Amino acid sequence: VEAALAVKKFVVEQLKPERLTAHCDKRNRSSAKVMERIGLCFVGEGVREYRNGETAAELVYLEMVP
């Protein structure tokens, strides 16, 4: 969580985005919990398609940056 917060702080301060978006494999609950703990909100599910033809269900998180 500390590393994710440090990356988030750097991105917000240096790059000044309007929003942060994060994706993780739906089966990876640990990553989803980290995103929630650093302030991102769950917004939905999607499917990621890889170049090799494989697909994976994913969770999508978002935070609007003030």
Secondary structure, DSSP 8 states (H G I E B T S, - for coil): -HHHHHHHHHIIIII--SEEEEEEETT-HHHHHHHHHTT-EEEEEEEEE-TTS-EEEEEEEEEE--
